[in-house]
Amino acid sequence: MRALAPDPAKDPTLVFEHEQLERYPDYLGVIGLDEAGRGAIAGPVSVGAHVVQRGTTSFPEGLRDSKLLSEARREWIFPTVLEWGIGAVGYGQPGDIDEHGITAMLGRAGRDALLSVHEQGIDVRKCLIVVDGSHDWLSEALLQPLHVVTRVGADRQHASVAAASLRAKVERDRLMLAAHESLPHYAWNKNKGYGAAAHYDGIRQHGLTSQHRASWINPATIERAVH
């Protein structure tokens, strides 16, 4: 697969990470956080975390926010992202989303991802954590305060968050592809749990599964989607 042509409007940089590490000399690194599957009606929500440690000067060629890459290109670049740095993915399961709400489960998934990063040898207490977006859904779920900031557009601008975005998206998509093998009626291999017409048609014909966020699915929406 050919490398992507450079595009300043889409390519992230390490400028923010370097600025923060220069400003805060005690930080070990910057950890980007981003989610995938927030708006799906089936499957988990996932939160990816990726660490840019002090001294990092480059990142994988072609790295971008996962939403700007095709599925084939995400899979192509994913191994190089795994090699580039330490990271993890946490999940909020459908039943828990129904019971506790999406915001709470984003927080728990982010906390689980950070715990995994910590267990891999990165002291998250000595890192700056960057959450994509304007809402800090992480801090309320933490067992102790961490250094958390929010940044709108961070998934496009900052390499740490772009890598987290890619981790969250690829890992979640793989789970939905595996779920499709045993439950093919919902076309999860194509829609990855989002509310596409084929997905709603599957619900109408075969009902809901444990993978569905039942509280998110309005019967009237199903009927409108298939007529």
C-alpha positions in Angstrom: 0.0 0.0 0.0 1.3 3.4 -0.9 2.0 6.0 1.7 -0.4 8.9 2.0 0.6 12.2 0.5 1.3 14.8 3.2 -1.7 17.0 4.1 -1.3 19.6 6.8 -5.0 19.7 7.3 -5.1 16.0 8.2 -1.6 15.1 9.5 -1.0 15.2 13.2 2.2 16.5 14.8 4.2 16.2 18.0 4.2 19.9 18.6 1.7 19.8 21.5 3.4 16.9 23.1 6.8 18.5 23.0 5.4 21.8 24.3 3.8 20.2 27.3 6.9 18.1 28.1 9.1 21.2 27.9 6.6 23.1 30.1 6.4 20.3 32.7 9.8 18.7 33.1 8.6 16.2 35.6 6.2 14.6 33.2 7.3 11.3 31.8 5.1 11.6 28.7 1.8 12.6 27.2 -1.0 10.0 26.9 -3.6 10.5 24.3 -7.1 9.1 24.8 -9.9 8.7 22.2 -13.0 6.6 21.8 -14.7 4.5 19.2 -18.3 3.2 19.0 -19.9 5.9 21.1 -22.8 6.2 18.8 -23.3 2.5 17.9 -26.4 0.6 18.9 -24.5 -2.7 19.3 -21.2 -3.7 20.6 -19.0 -2.1 23.2 -17.6 1.4 23.4 -13.8 1.4 23.3 -11.3 3.9 24.6 -7.8 3.8 23.3 -4.7 5.1 25.1 -1.3 5.8 23.6 1.8 7.1 25.3 4.3 9.5 23.7 7.3 9.3 26.0 9.8 12.0 26.6 12.4 12.0 23.8 10.0 10.8 21.1 10.8 12.7 17.9 8.8 10.9 15.2 5.8 8.8 14.6 4.6 6.3 12.0 4.2 7.6 8.4 0.6 7.8 7.5 -0.7 8.1 11.1 -4.0 10.1 11.2 -7.2 10.2 13.1 -8.9 6.8 12.4 -11.9 8.5 10.9 -9.7 9.9 8.1 -8.5 6.4 7.1 -10.1 3.5 5.3 -10.5 0.2 7.1 -7.8 -1.3 4.9 -5.3 1.5 5.7 -6.1 1.4 9.4 -5.2 -2.3 9.4 -2.1 -1.6 7.3 -0.7 1.0 9.7 -1.9 -0.6 13.0 1.2 -2.8 13.5 3.6 0.1 13.2 1.5 2.1 15.8 1.8 -0.9 18.2 5.5 -0.9 17.7 5.8 2.9 18.1 4.8 3.1 21.7 3.0 1.7 24.7 -0.8 1.8 24.7 -4.0 -0.1 25.5 -7.7 -0.3 24.9 -10.5 -0.4 27.5 -14.1 -1.3 26.9 -17.6 -0.5 28.1 -20.0 -3.4 27.4 -23.5 -3.0 26.0 -25.3 -4.1 29.2 -23.3 -1.7 31.3 -24.0 1.1 28.9 -27.7 0.4 29.3 -27.4 0.3 33.0 -25.0 3.2 33.7 -25.0 5.3 30.6 -22.5 6.0 27.9 -20.6 8.8 29.7 -19.9 6.6 32.8 -18.8 3.7 30.6 -16.4 5.9 28.6 -14.9 6.9 31.9 -14.5 3.3 33.0 -13.1 2.2 29.7 -10.6 5.0 29.8 -9.6 4.1 33.4 -9.1 0.5 32.3 -6.9 1.5 29.4 -4.8 3.7 31.7 -4.5 0.9 34.2 -3.1 -1.3 31.5 -0.7 1.3 30.5 0.4 1.7 34.1 0.9 -2.1 34.4 3.1 -1.9 31.3 5.6 0.3 33.2 4.3 3.9 32.5 3.5 5.8 35.7 0.3 7.5 34.5 0.4 9.8 37.6 3.5 11.4 36.0 2.0 12.0 32.6 -0.3 14.5 31.0 -3.5 12.8 29.7 -5.2 14.4 26.7 -8.9 13.5 26.1 -10.2 14.3 22.6 -13.2 16.7 22.7 -14.5 19.3 25.0 -15.9 17.1 27.8 -13.8 15.4 30.4 -15.6 12.1 30.8 -12.5 10.5 32.4 -11.9 12.2 35.7 -15.1 11.2 37.4 -14.3 7.6 36.9 -10.7 7.8 38.2 -9.9 6.4 41.7 -7.4 9.2 42.2 -6.9 12.5 40.4 -4.6 12.6 37.3 -3.4 15.4 35.1 -6.2 15.5 32.5 -6.9 18.1 29.8 -9.4 18.2 27.0 -8.6 19.3 23.5 -11.2 19.8 20.7 -9.8 18.3 17.5 -7.0 16.5 19.3 -7.5 13.3 17.3 -6.5 15.2 14.1 -3.8 17.5 15.6 -1.8 15.4 18.1 0.0 12.2 17.3 -0.6 10.7 20.7 -4.4 11.1 20.3 -4.4 10.0 16.7 -2.7 6.8 17.7 -5.2 6.3 20.5 -8.0 6.8 18.0 -6.5 4.1 15.8 -6.1 1.7 18.6 -9.7 2.2 19.8 -11.2 1.8 16.3 -9.2 -1.2 15.0 -9.6 -3.2 18.2 -13.3 -2.5 18.4 -13.9 -3.3 14.7 -12.1 -6.6 15.1 -14.5 -7.5 18.0 -17.5 -6.7 15.8 -16.1 -8.7 12.9 -15.7 -11.7 15.3 -19.2 -11.2 16.6 -20.5 -11.2 13.1 -19.3 -14.7 12.6 -21.7 -16.1 15.1 -24.5 -13.5 14.6 -24.4 -12.7 10.8 -28.0 -11.4 10.6 -27.0 -7.8 11.6 -24.3 -7.2 9.0 -21.8 -6.1 11.7 -19.0 -6.9 9.3 -20.1 -3.8 7.3 -21.8 -1.5 9.9 -19.7 -2.4 13.0 -22.8 -2.1 15.2 -24.0 1.3 14.0 -27.6 1.9 13.0 -27.5 1.0 9.3 -30.6 -0.2 7.4 -29.3 -3.8 7.2 -28.7 -3.8 11.0 -32.2 -2.6 11.7 -33.6 -5.1 9.3 -31.7 -7.8 11.2 -33.2 -6.6 14.5 -36.7 -6.6 13.0 -36.3 -10.2 11.8 -34.2 -11.8 14.6 -34.6 -9.5 17.6 -32.0 -8.1 20.0 -28.9 -9.9 21.3 -26.7 -9.4 24.3 -24.5 -7.3 22.0 -27.3 -4.7 21.6 -27.7 -1.5 23.7 -31.4 -2.2 24.2 -32.2 1.1 25.7 -30.9 2.9 22.6 -33.2 1.1 20.2 -36.6 2.6 19.5 -39.0 0.1 17.7 -40.4 3.0 15.6 -36.8 3.7 14.3 -36.5 0.1 13.2 -39.7 0.3 11.2 -38.7 3.6 9.6 -35.2 2.2 8.7 -36.5 -0.8 6.8 -39.4 0.8 4.9 
